[in-house]
Amino acid sequence: WYQRRVREAVVSTQSTGSSGINAEYGENGVLRSNRKGVADICRPFSANDPRLAIILSVPEPRVHFALNCASKGCPPIRFYTPDKLDVQLNRATKSFLTSGGCVVNHKTHNVSLSPILKWYKSDFGKSE
């Protein structure tokens, strides 16, 4: 059920047209369960917004490696298809993490994380 709902949400965010969903609302509103973005002061959708009907009840953390603001530090944006979404999101996550998103220095025993993982840490788990 959850994977089907994620697929529907991603497809609805890609088909912005007349739906009233732009990239910001798609990522933070729909796929992050109506959570504030890093620099936002309020949630994307107000309490009576009809778009609340399409948000995910639990955020999909892999969205940070797929749909994002397209700044230099963000992963590349690609097109995703409903029938292959889970594989594509896993691939995007692995690509991001192995391309500098998570760097382990075995000599110093240090781990360096992308700011994305720090900014949205609540999407990835409840503890550091």
Secondary structure, DSSP 8 states (H G I E B T S, - for coil): -HHHHHHHHHHHHH--TTT---HHIIIIIIITTS---TT-SS-SS-TT-GGGGGS-SS--GGGGGTS----TTS-------GGGHHHHHHHHHHHHIIIIIEEEETTTTEEEE-HHHHHTHHHH-S--
